[in-house]
């Protein structure tokens, strides 16, 4: 899971998602998805990019890894 929140830095979210997604395409046994807290929907990033989240943080199966910026 890659955690999004209002004002997130685009590079900090998109780069890990791309790496995980490419690994999945090459046979890795996991799924990359964007998650948000407290709700899903459109999240506006620091430089006004807009991403839609796949799920709410804590929903679905427990992720092996959560990527978030500090």
N, C-alpha and C positions, 0 to 999 in steps of 0.2 A: 504494500500500500504506500502511496505517496500522498502525504497530508497537505491539503490546500487550506488556506484561510485568507480572508481579505487582506490584501497588501503583500502577499507572498512574492518572493523574487522569482521571476519566470525561470531563469536558468537553474535554480535550485530544485525546481519541480520537474521541468521537462527533461533535463539531462538524465536523471536517474530513471524516469519512466521509459525513456528511449532505450537505455541499456537493458532494463528488465524485459521490456517488450521484445527487443531483438533476441534476447536469450530464449524467450518463450517460442519465438518463431523458429529457433534452431533446436527445439526439443526439450528445453528446460521444463521441469514439471511444476510450474507455478504460473500464476496469473498476475500481471501488473494492472493496477487500477488506481484511479484518483479517488481519494476519500476526503471528506470535509467535516469540520466540527464548527458549529453545532448542527448544521443542516446541509443538505445537498442542493444542487442547482448551480446556477452560474456564480462563479467566484471571480472577482476583479483583482488582478495582480498589481504589483507596484508600478509597472509601466503601462497599465491600462489594458493588458491582454485579458481576455475573458476565457475561462475554461469551465466546462461542465463537469461536475463530479459524478462518478459512477455510484457512490454509496456514501452513507453516513459513517463516520468513524465509529468502530465497535460493532458494525453490522456484518452479518455474514460470517464465514469461517475466520478463525483467528489467524492473522497474518504472521508469516515467519519474520518479516522485516517491515518496519515502518520508517520511511524516509521523511524527515522534517528538518527545516532549517531552524537554527537557534538565534 
